[in-house]
Amino acid sequence: MGRRRWGHSGVEALKIVFLLTRADVVGGVQVHVRDLCSALLADGHLPTVLVGGTGPFTDELGNKRVPTISLRHLRRPLRFPIRPVRDGLALREIGHALRRLNPDIVSTHSAKAGWLGRIAAHRLGIPVLFTAHGWAFTQGVAPLAAAVYRVAERAVGTLPAHVITVSDFDRELAIRQRVVAPDRMVTVHNGVCDVPDSLRASPGVDPPELISVARFERQKDQPTLLRALAHLHDQPWSLTLVGEGPKLAEGRKLAHSLGLSDRVAFIGARYDVAECLARAQVFALASRWEGLPRSIIEAMRAGLPAVATDVGGVREAVSEGETGYLAPRGDEHSMGERLRQLIEDPALRASMGQRARVRYEEGFTFARMYERTLALYHAVLGES
C-alpha cells in the first residue's frame, strides 16, 4: 500500500478512504468530510468517500469532484443500533471496496460506519482512524440505545485504531467509560472555512433576529427553544429556524399553539447559511446532546453571540458571559432568561459578538483543523 504520487505541497500524496453512514442529509458530519476532501484534493492527495446510499451529500461531493462510492447495505438504524444481517452485509461490502481501492489510510465517521470501518480495515491491515462527532452513549441519548452504543464502542475500541474526538469533553467521556485507551485519542476541535467581511453580522441592530441552524430531530430539541421564547412575548424579537427533518411538522404545530406563528419563520434546509447568519443578531441552540456543533462555530465566525445548552463540548466554544450564555439541557426558563438579556441589550450583543469572532479566529478555523488532522494521518502512517 505505497503512496501514489507527490502532492502540491511537496510531500507524498496520501490515498485516503473516508467512510460514513448517511448520504440522505447534509449535516455536520457530511460537511466535515466534504470540506476535508476538498482541501485534500487541492493539496494533491487522493480522497475517496464510501457512504451509505445516495442523496444530497453525494450530489455535493459530485459538485466538488470528490470520487464517491455508494454502499447498498450501510444504513443508519431507525430504532435498534445493531442489525446483524444487514451489518454483516455492509461489512463485507466495505471490505470489498477497501480491497479494490487499496488506500494508505481509512478515516471513519459516525457510529455505524466507525464500527464497521474499523473492523474491515483491521482485517485488511490498513491503518484506520475514527472521528467521534459526539459519542452516541453521551448523556441525553435514550438509555437503552446509549447502553448498546457503549458496548459496541468498547468492543471495537480494542482494535489498534486511533480516535479523533471533536471536543475535550468527548475525550474525557471515552476515558471515563473505558471505551478507548487515552494514548490512542486526540482532540481536534471542529473548524469551519472563513467567509468574506460582507458576511459578518451586525448583532447590535434592533429589533434582534434570532436564528437557529439544526435538523428537526430529537437531539436538537427545538421545542425547548420555542417554549423559552414563549416567555418573552413582551420583547421585540423574531426567530428564523433553518433546517428540516422528521420533527419539522411538530415544531410548526408547537409554534402555532404557543402563539408564535407570526414571529417564527421555518425556512427549511438552506445552502446560504452564512448569509442567513449575517442577517441575524443572536444564535440559539437547544440541543439535548452534542459533540462540538459546527453551527455554533459558524455563528462565531459571523460574529454572533450564542445562547446554547451546556452539553458536550459546547462550553469549549461558547465562553460563558463573554461570547454568549449557557443554559442547562431542557431548561426553557434558563434559556429564556439568557435570551432576554441579549434581546434587551444591543451593546452587550455587539461586544459578545466581537469576542466570539476573535475566539473563532484563534481556535476554530478550518486551516487549523485541517493541519492538525493531516499531521495525525502522517503520524498514524508512521507508526504503521
C-alpha positions in Angstrom: 0.0 0.0 0.0 2.5 2.6 -1.1 1.7 6.2 -1.7 0.9 7.0 -5.2 2.3 10.4 -6.2 3.6 13.8 -5.0 1.1 16.4 -3.6 1.2 20.1 -4.5 2.8 20.9 -1.1 5.9 18.8 -2.0 5.1 15.9 0.3 4.0 12.4 -0.8 0.3 12.3 -1.6 -2.0 10.1 0.6 -4.6 7.8 -0.8 -7.4 8.2 1.8 -10.8 6.5 2.1 -13.5 8.3 4.1 -16.4 6.1 5.3 -19.7 7.4 6.7 -23.2 6.2 7.0 -25.6 8.7 5.5 -25.9 10.4 2.2 -29.6 11.5 2.6 -28.7 14.5 4.7 -26.0 17.2 4.7 -25.3 17.7 8.4 -22.2 18.4 10.4 -20.5 15.1 9.7 -21.1 15.4 6.0 -19.9 18.9 5.8 -16.8 18.0 7.8 -15.9 15.2 5.3 -16.8 17.2 2.3 -14.5 20.1 3.3 -11.7 17.8 4.3 -11.9 16.1 0.9 -11.9 19.4 -1.0 -8.8 20.6 0.9 -7.0 17.2 0.3 -7.8 17.3 -3.4 -6.4 20.9 -3.6 -3.2 19.7 -1.9 -2.8 16.8 -4.4 -4.0 14.0 -2.2 -6.4 11.2 -3.3 -9.6 11.0 -1.2 -12.5 8.7 -2.0 -15.7 8.7 0.0 -17.7 5.5 0.8 -21.2 6.3 2.0 -24.5 4.5 2.5 -26.9 5.2 -0.3 -27.2 8.4 -2.3 -28.7 11.8 -1.8 -27.9 15.5 -1.3 -24.5 14.6 0.2 -23.4 12.5 -2.8 -24.6 15.4 -5.0 -22.4 17.8 -3.2 -19.4 15.5 -3.4 -20.0 15.3 -7.2 -20.0 19.0 -7.5 -16.7 19.1 -5.7 -15.3 16.3 -7.9 -14.7 14.0 -5.0 -14.7 10.4 -6.0 -17.6 8.6 -4.3 -18.8 5.0 -4.0 -22.4 4.4 -2.8 -22.8 1.4 -0.5 -26.0 -0.6 -0.7 -26.1 -2.1 2.8 -24.7 0.6 5.0 -27.7 2.2 6.6 -28.4 4.2 9.8 -30.6 2.1 12.1 -34.1 3.6 12.6 -34.5 2.1 16.1 -32.1 -0.5 17.4 -28.5 0.3 16.6 -27.4 -3.2 15.5 -28.9 -5.2 12.7 -26.7 -8.4 12.5 -27.7 -9.5 9.0 -27.6 -6.1 7.3 -24.5 -5.0 9.2 -22.8 -8.2 8.1 -23.6 -7.5 4.5 -22.3 -3.9 5.0 -19.1 -5.2 6.5 -18.5 -7.4 3.5 -19.3 -4.6 1.1 -16.9 -2.2 2.8 -14.2 -4.9 2.8 -14.6 -5.4 -1.0 -14.4 -1.7 -1.6 -11.2 -1.3 0.5 -9.5 -4.2 -1.3 -10.2 -2.5 -4.7 -9.1 0.9 -3.6 -6.1 -0.2 -1.5 -5.8 3.1 0.4 -3.0 4.2 2.6 -5.4 5.0 5.4 -9.1 4.8 6.3 -10.9 7.7 8.1 -14.3 6.7 9.5 -17.1 9.0 10.7 -20.4 8.3 12.5 -21.1 5.4 14.9 -22.2 2.7 12.5 -19.5 3.4 9.9 -17.0 3.8 12.7 -17.7 0.2 14.0 -17.7 -1.5 10.6 -14.9 0.5 9.1 -12.5 -0.2 11.9 -13.2 -3.9 11.7 -12.9 -4.0 7.9 -9.7 -2.0 7.9 -8.2 -4.1 10.7 -8.9 -7.3 8.8 -7.0 -5.9 5.8 -4.1 -4.5 7.7 -4.9 -0.9 6.7 -4.3 1.9 9.2 -7.6 3.4 10.4 -8.9 6.3 12.4 -12.4 7.1 13.8 -13.6 10.6 14.3 -16.2 10.7 17.0 -18.6 13.6 16.2 -20.1 13.3 19.7 -20.4 9.8 21.3 -23.7 8.1 20.8 -23.7 7.0 24.5 -23.4 10.5 25.9 -25.9 11.9 28.5 -29.1 12.9 26.8 -29.3 9.9 24.4 -32.1 7.4 25.2 -30.7 5.0 27.9 -31.2 1.7 26.0 -29.6 3.0 22.8 -26.8 4.6 24.8 -26.0 1.2 26.5 -25.9 -0.6 23.2 -23.6 2.0 21.6 -21.3 1.9 24.7 -20.9 -1.9 24.5 -20.3 -1.7 20.7 -17.7 1.0 21.1 -15.9 -0.9 23.9 -15.7 -3.9 21.6 -14.2 -2.1 18.6 -12.1 0.0 21.0 -9.8 -2.9 21.5 -8.7 -2.7 17.8 -5.5 -0.8 17.0 -7.2 2.3 15.7 -6.7 5.9 16.6 -9.6 8.1 17.6 -10.2 11.8 17.0 -12.7 13.5 19.3 -14.0 16.9 18.4 -14.0 18.1 22.0 -12.1 17.5 25.2 -15.5 16.6 26.8 -15.8 13.6 24.5 -12.2 12.5 25.0 -12.7 12.6 28.8 -16.1 10.8 28.5 -14.5 8.0 26.5 -11.8 7.6 29.1 -14.3 7.5 31.9 -16.4 4.9 30.1 -13.3 2.9 29.2 -14.1 3.0 25.5 -10.7 3.8 24.1 -7.2 3.9 25.6 -6.2 7.5 26.4 -2.9 7.3 24.4 -4.9 6.5 21.2 -7.2 9.5 21.4 -6.5 13.1 20.4 -8.9 16.1 20.4 -9.1 18.1 17.2 -11.7 20.8 17.5 -14.0 21.3 14.6 -13.2 24.2 12.3 -15.0 26.0 9.5 -13.9 27.9 6.5 -13.9 31.7 6.8 -16.3 34.0 5.0 -15.9 37.5 3.4 -16.3 40.5 5.6 -19.6 41.2 3.9 -21.0 38.1 5.7 -20.2 39.4 9.2 -23.3 40.0 11.3 -24.3 43.3 13.0 -25.5 42.0 16.4 -26.2 45.4 17.8 -29.1 46.1 15.3 -32.6 46.4 16.8 -35.1 44.7 16.8 -33.0 41.5 17.0 -33.5 38.5 14.8 -32.7 35.2 16.5 -31.5 32.2 14.4 -31.0 28.5 15.0 -29.5 26.1 12.5 -30.3 22.5 13.2 -32.1 19.5 11.8 -35.5 18.9 13.3 -34.6 15.8 15.3 -34.9 14.9 18.9 -31.3 15.7 19.5 -31.7 19.4 18.6 -34.8 20.0 20.8 -36.3 23.0 19.1 -39.4 22.7 21.4 -37.3 23.9 24.3 -36.2 26.9 22.3 -39.8 27.7 21.3 -41.1 27.4 24.8 -38.3 29.6 26.1 -39.3 32.3 23.7 -42.9 32.0 24.6 -42.0 33.6 27.9 -40.7 36.6 26.0 -43.9 37.9 24.3 -43.2 41.3 25.8 -39.8 41.6 23.9 -39.3 42.6 20.3 -37.7 39.6 18.5 -38.2 37.3 15.6 -36.8 33.8 15.1 -35.5 32.0 12.0 -35.3 28.3 12.1 -33.0 26.8 9.4 -33.3 23.0 8.8 -35.7 20.2 8.1 -36.2 16.7 9.4 -38.8 14.4 10.9 -39.8 16.8 13.8 -40.5 19.8 11.5 -44.2 19.4 11.4 -44.2 19.0 15.2 -42.2 22.2 15.5 -44.7 24.2 13.3 -47.6 22.9 15.4 -46.0 23.9 18.7 -45.1 27.4 17.4 -48.8 27.9 16.5 -50.1 26.6 19.8 -47.7 28.9 21.7 -48.9 31.9 19.7 -45.6 32.4 17.9 -46.6 31.8 14.3 -46.2 35.5 13.4 -42.7 35.6 14.9 -41.1 32.3 13.8 -40.0 31.6 10.3 -39.4 28.0 9.3 -37.2 28.2 6.2 -36.1 24.6 5.7 -32.6 23.4 4.7 -30.5 26.1 3.1 -27.3 26.4 1.1 -26.9 30.0 2.1 -26.5 29.5 5.8 -23.7 32.1 6.0 -26.0 34.7 4.5 -28.7 33.8 6.9 -26.4 34.1 9.9 -25.1 37.5 8.6 -28.7 38.9 8.8 -29.2 37.7 12.4 -28.3 39.2 15.8 -28.3 36.2 18.2 -27.7 32.5 17.6 -29.6 29.9 19.7 -29.2 26.1 20.0 -31.2 23.9 22.5 -29.5 20.5 21.9 -30.0 17.6 24.2 -26.5 16.3 23.4 -23.6 17.3 21.1 -20.0 16.7 20.3 -19.0 20.2 19.1 -21.7 21.7 16.9 -20.4 23.3 13.7 -23.4 25.6 13.7 -22.1 27.4 16.8 -18.7 27.8 15.2 -20.4 29.2 12.1 -22.2 31.7 14.3 -18.9 32.7 16.0 -17.4 33.1 12.5 -20.2 35.6 11.7 -19.6 37.5 14.9 -22.8 36.4 16.7 -23.3 35.9 20.4 -24.8 32.5 21.2 -27.2 31.1 23.8 -26.9 27.3 23.9 -27.4 24.3 26.2 -24.4 23.3 28.2 -23.9 19.8 26.6 -20.9 18.0 25.2 -18.2 20.3 24.1 -20.4 23.4 23.7 -18.6 25.3 26.5 -15.3 24.8 24.7 -16.7 27.1 22.0 -19.1 29.4 23.9 -17.4 31.2 26.7 -20.0 31.8 29.4 -20.6 35.5 29.9 -18.0 36.5 27.3 -19.2 35.2 23.9 -22.6 34.1 24.9 -24.5 32.2 27.6 -25.1 28.5 28.5 -28.3 27.0 29.8 -29.0 23.6 31.3 -30.4 20.9 29.0 -34.1 21.2 28.6 -34.5 24.2 30.9 -36.7 26.6 29.0 -36.8 29.2 31.8 -33.0 29.5 32.0 -32.7 29.7 28.2 -35.4 32.3 28.1 -33.7 34.5 30.7 -30.4 34.3 28.9 -32.1 35.2 25.6 -33.9 38.1 27.3 -30.5 39.5 28.4 -29.3 39.7 24.9 -32.6 40.8 23.4 -32.7 43.8 25.8 -29.1 44.9 25.4 -27.8 45.7 21.9 -24.4 46.9 23.2 -24.0 43.5 25.0 -24.8 41.6 21.8 -22.3 43.7 19.9 -19.4 43.2 22.4 -20.1 39.5 22.8 -20.3 39.0 19.0 -16.9 40.7 18.6 -15.3 38.4 21.2 -17.0 35.4 19.5 -15.3 36.3 16.2 -11.9 36.6 17.9 -12.5 33.2 19.5 -13.2 31.7 16.2 -10.0 33.1 14.6 -7.9 31.8 17.5 -9.2 28.3 17.8 -11.8 27.2 15.3 -10.6 27.9 11.7 -10.7 25.2 9.1 -7.0 25.7 8.4 -6.1 24.9 12.0 -8.3 21.8 12.0 -7.0 20.6 8.6 -3.4 21.0 9.5 -3.8 19.0 12.8 -5.9 16.3 11.0 -3.3 15.9 8.2 -0.5 15.7 10.7 -2.3 12.9 12.5 -2.8 11.0 9.3 1.0 11.1 8.8 1.7 10.1 12.4 -0.6 7.1 12.1 1.1 6.0 8.9 4.5 6.5 10.5 3.5 4.1 13.3 2.2 1.5 10.9 
